[in-house]
């Protein structure tokens, strides 16, 4: 790509427009979200033996759940409601940076693939897709995501996706030990010492 390429100039103009559209409240929400995440990272680095496996790989929601699980008074602490609300607000802003917000004029309509997928979910769950969800791609994505959530332990495999069973006979030895047979002392003579 050359510096005088029209695509580069178009991309630069779009970036400038997005920056101009950032208002003080938007920046405050994003800064607050970053501050909350840094605070959780600091807590996890202090509390865990190997925080590098968490801080760099876990997402915001996973960090919230881990931090919350390590609190003494988790039930009575209102901060978790605030953290959840801040994360939802940040996600709403982040997913509407291109100017698309659910239901507003000019927002991208839901795609045919989204509609088909949503109809399949609605049919399986016996629910109706709200008209507000059909208003835009962002609203449809949110509806699909909220209706795809499966309670832990409720996941089911499709009947055709079960792995084939082994044809090898099962070991019927005692339940003690690791299941390996120990070599017979009489079968192998000891090796001579050199």
Rosetta blueprint (number, residue, H / E / L):
1 X L
2 X L
3 X L
4 X L
5 X L
6 X H
7 X H
8 X H
9 X H
10 X H
11 X H
12 X H
13 X H
14 X H
15 X H
16 X H
17 X H
18 X H
19 X H
20 X H
21 X H
22 X L
23 X L
24 X H
25 X H
26 X H
27 X H
28 X H
29 X H
30 X H
31 X H
32 X H
33 X H
34 X H
35 X H
36 X H
37 X H
38 X H
39 X H
40 X H
41 X H
42 X H
43 X H
44 X H
45 X H
46 X H
47 X H
48 X L
49 X L
50 X L
51 X L
52 X H
53 X H
54 X H
55 X H
56 X L
57 X L
58 X L
59 X L
60 X H
61 X H
62 X H
63 X H
64 X H
65 X H
66 X H
67 X H
68 X H
69 X H
70 X L
71 X L
72 X L
73 X L
74 X L
75 X L
76 X L
77 X L
78 X L
79 X H
80 X H
81 X H
82 X H
83 X H
84 X H
85 X H
86 X H
87 X H
88 X H
89 X H
90 X H
91 X H
92 X H
93 X H
94 X H
95 X L
96 X L
97 X L
98 X L
99 X L
100 X L
101 X L
102 X L
103 X L
104 X L
105 X L
106 X L
107 X L
108 X L
109 X L
110 X L
111 X L
112 X H
113 X H
114 X H
115 X H
116 X H
117 X H
118 X H
119 X H
120 X H
121 X H
122 X H
123 X H
124 X H
125 X H
126 X L
127 X L
128 X L
129 X L
130 X L
131 X H
132 X H
133 X H
134 X H
135 X L
136 X L
137 X H
138 X H
139 X H
140 X H
141 X H
142 X H
143 X H
144 X H
145 X H
146 X H
147 X H
148 X H
149 X L
150 X L
151 X L
152 X L
153 X L
154 X L
155 X L
156 X L
157 X L
158 X L
159 X H
160 X H
161 X H
162 X L
163 X L
164 X L
165 X L
166 X L
167 X L
168 X L
169 X L
170 X L
171 X L
172 X L
173 X L
174 X L
175 X L
176 X L
177 X L
178 X L
179 X L
180 X L
181 X L
182 X L
183 X L
184 X L
185 X L
186 X L
187 X L
188 X L
189 X L
190 X L
191 X L
192 X L
193 X L
194 X L
